[in-house]
Amino acid sequence: MLVDLLARIDPLKGTWTDRRERLGRIGAGVWAMNLAHLGVAIVALGAAGAGALRTERIVFMTEGAGVTLPGGRQVRLVEVEHAPGPNYAAERALFEVRKGRGAVQTLTAERRYYPVRDTETAEAGIVTGAGGDVYVTVGLRRDERGWPVSASFFPFTIWLWIGSALAALGGALAMLDHARAAARERAAVQLPPKMGAAPAPAE
């Protein structure tokens, strides 16, 4: 990707004017291809970082208690309330997430019970930030110990979205460039000459 662009620009050859001219001769399709490749590379780095550097803490919390994740992010349980749904009964937990003296972000996590199916599910609460995402789930209260809470931090997850957007943009630009090139080719095809008028009859 980068090697191909450098080979086309050849920054060590000629003057700045020459380099700018070579840069201007690079077609939109080449830029689109490199943009898509860059997006795929960013997605790969984000996925690797999110998987390899993920951290998780599982603790019991009562209202007002909290836990600190690596990197200084603090997760505090504010309150837990009953929140009946259309076909389930739920406990909804409100959490605050904060890093250092930064702004406080809130999220809600739920534990749902479906009586018809006799099953329970955990609905995670998510806070997205530039450095990564915080996922929180809550379980069934255990007497005086409180609620079991799982708090996880996935770094670089925002790069998954950025990389995907760049890859999609590169693909869209490549398709647009291909369509424009096809249109130019069709326009360049000369139409057959019109038949001349019938010769006038001889006198």
Summary of the structure (lengths in Angstrom):
residues: 203
radius of gyration: 30.0
end to end distance: 74.6
largest distance: 119.8
contacts: 556
relative contact order: 0.17
helix: 38%
strand: 34%
